[in-house]
């Protein structure tokens, strides 16, 4: 329905805003992105350990730290995990600065009201 599509679009926009805030842009990137002196990976600036933990929690996938670092660099895979963390677990606090800057908790409330 149109309403469902609007909700989906708003959720995607929020993820794009988060990726842009965290790394300066969103979408696929031909070369790896690092932050925090190499501690954070990809558009969503995941630590490999966080990626491992939440991938396992989401669907039981067991990853090595190297595999997690590689998946964090893949926009679609990282966005899927961020989606799970934000929309299913309601844990936007993993991105404290950008969550506050973008008003993610307020945006989540607005999306729920749609």
C-alpha positions as a Python dict, from the first residue, in 0.01 Angstrom:
ca = {
    (1, 'X'): (0, 0, 0),
    (2, 'X'): (99, 364, -27),
    (3, 'X'): (124, 391, 351),
    (4, 'X'): (357, 90, 375),
    (5, 'X'): (573, 233, 96),
    (6, 'X'): (595, 567, 277),
    (7, 'X'): (709, 390, 596),
    (8, 'X'): (967, 190, 402),
    (9, 'X'): (1095, 505, 229),
    (10, 'X'): (1125, 691, 560),
    (11, 'X'): (1321, 402, 709),
    (12, 'X'): (1557, 393, 411),
    (13, 'X'): (1604, 770, 428),
    (14, 'X'): (1693, 747, 796),
    (15, 'X'): (1956, 481, 720),
    (16, 'X'): (2098, 698, 443),
    (17, 'X'): (2114, 995, 680),
    (18, 'X'): (2292, 782, 938),
    (19, 'X'): (2547, 651, 687),
    (20, 'X'): (2608, 1005, 561),
    (21, 'X'): (2653, 1135, 915),
    (22, 'X'): (2888, 851, 1012),
    (23, 'X'): (3104, 842, 700),
    (24, 'X'): (3023, 1140, 480),
    (25, 'X'): (2811, 956, 223),
    (26, 'X'): (2584, 657, 169),
    (27, 'X'): (2574, 374, -80),
    (28, 'X'): (2842, 145, -221),
    (29, 'X'): (3202, 263, -208),
    (30, 'X'): (3481, 119, -426),
    (31, 'X'): (3744, 144, -153),
    (32, 'X'): (3722, 62, 218),
    (33, 'X'): (3617, 329, 466),
    (34, 'X'): (3777, 345, 809),
    (35, 'X'): (3724, 571, 1107),
    (36, 'X'): (3864, 602, 1455),
    (37, 'X'): (4218, 512, 1346),
    (38, 'X'): (4093, 195, 1179),
    (39, 'X'): (3866, 77, 1459),
    (40, 'X'): (3544, 149, 1266),
    (41, 'X'): (3455, 7, 927),
    (42, 'X'): (3226, 104, 641),
    (43, 'X'): (2950, 360, 598),
    (44, 'X'): (2791, 274, 933),
    (45, 'X'): (3125, 269, 1117),
    (46, 'X'): (3081, -73, 1277),
    (47, 'X'): (3351, -229, 1490),
    (48, 'X'): (3408, -586, 1376),
    (49, 'X'): (3313, -715, 1723),
    (50, 'X'): (2979, -531, 1716),
    (51, 'X'): (2913, -665, 1368),
    (52, 'X'): (2991, -1023, 1481),
    (53, 'X'): (2768, -990, 1788),
    (54, 'X'): (2464, -851, 1610),
    (55, 'X'): (2491, -1075, 1302),
    (56, 'X'): (2482, -1375, 1538),
    (57, 'X'): (2195, -1226, 1735),
    (58, 'X'): (1995, -1150, 1420),
    (59, 'X'): (2008, -1485, 1245),
    (60, 'X'): (2272, -1704, 1406),
    (61, 'X'): (2542, -1620, 1151),
    (62, 'X'): (2887, -1686, 1296),
    (63, 'X'): (3153, -1460, 1148),
    (64, 'X'): (3523, -1414, 1212),
    (65, 'X'): (3639, -1060, 1287),
    (66, 'X'): (3792, -1047, 938),
    (67, 'X'): (3463, -1151, 775),
    (68, 'X'): (3276, -897, 987),
    (69, 'X'): (3515, -620, 883),
    (70, 'X'): (3462, -715, 517),
    (71, 'X'): (3082, -722, 551),
    (72, 'X'): (3084, -387, 731),
    (73, 'X'): (3246, -241, 418),
    (74, 'X'): (2959, -371, 201),
    (75, 'X'): (2686, -106, 213),
    (76, 'X'): (2394, -342, 157),
    (77, 'X'): (2507, -593, 420),
    (78, 'X'): (2590, -322, 674),
    (79, 'X'): (2263, -138, 606),
    (80, 'X'): (2075, -463, 662),
    (81, 'X'): (2240, -508, 1002),
    (82, 'X'): (2185, -142, 1094),
    (83, 'X'): (1818, -186, 994),
    (84, 'X'): (1791, -480, 1232),
    (85, 'X'): (1958, -289, 1515),
    (86, 'X'): (1752, 29, 1470),
    (87, 'X'): (1408, -95, 1362),
    (88, 'X'): (1382, -440, 1514),
    (89, 'X'): (1584, -399, 1833),
    (90, 'X'): (1522, -23, 1863),
    (91, 'X'): (1886, 41, 1953),
    (92, 'X'): (1992, 360, 1774),
    (93, 'X'): (2228, 436, 2063),
    (94, 'X'): (2504, 240, 1886),
    (95, 'X'): (2565, 561, 1692),
    (96, 'X'): (2553, 813, 1980),
    (97, 'X'): (2667, 1132, 1808),
    (98, 'X'): (2477, 1088, 1484),
    (99, 'X'): (2171, 954, 1664),
    (100, 'X'): (2153, 1277, 1862),
    (101, 'X'): (2249, 1499, 1569),
    (102, 'X'): (1984, 1345, 1342),
    (103, 'X'): (1721, 1305, 1614),
    (104, 'X'): (1687, 936, 1538),
    (105, 'X'): (1471, 853, 1843),
    (106, 'X'): (1224, 1126, 1739),
    (107, 'X'): (1232, 1004, 1378),
    (108, 'X'): (1157, 652, 1496),
    (109, 'X'): (855, 777, 1691),
    (110, 'X'): (732, 960, 1381),
    (111, 'X'): (773, 650, 1166),
    (112, 'X'): (578, 442, 1418),
    (113, 'X'): (293, 696, 1405),
    (114, 'X'): (259, 662, 1026),
}
